[in-house]
Amino acid sequence: MLHIRKSIRLKNWDYGGKAMYFVTIDIENKKRILGEVKNGIMELSEIGMMVEKVIIGFPNYFLLELGKFIVMPDHIHLIIGMGWDGVGADFNIRPGIGMGREWNPARTAISLGELVGRFKIFSTNQYIKGVKEKNWPRFDKRLWQRNYYERIIRNKSDLLRVERYIMENPVNFGKIKDV
């Protein structure tokens, strides 16, 4: 029997428009390769540091602002403001990321799905380089889970709740199922 995938995205929502999202992307098969939580503190592996570097670099190429994020052992959580050009962004940017960046006329608008796809491609290519040059463990078929989870952040109280969830994620790792 043919399995037909059902989209989990909102039908009439413009994922290319100006909006804030809480995004979760999982490693395929929940393999814990990005680091480990020790005493409630996330300690990144070399692979996790590479993923963090990829995340931090994306606002240099696309019209987006990066809010709080965390790289966990088997997944990442991010707050992303899509379509922001750095003017009028009304959420807390991580210190040193986003707003302090020099203007880059080459930054382009991109939809959330395209951004996640490019993140997966770029980080997977960096990972393959690490397999060849640094003897990182090989992965079977794909590094990242096929899909991703996203939730629209609709107001300041929702934003504050998601930020708290992200920052407390290492302490609660393994205890929390959903936001």
Buried (B, 14 or more C-beta within 10 A) or exposed (E): EEEEEEEEEEEEEEBBEBBBBBBBBBBBEEBBBBBBBEEEEBEBBEBBEBBBEBBBEBBEBBBBBBBBBBBBBBBBBBBBBBBBBBEEBEBEBBEEBBBEBEEEEEBEBBBBBBBBBBBBEBBBEBBBEBEEEEEBEEBEEEBBBEBBBBEEBEEEEBBEBBBEBBEEBBEEBEEEEEB
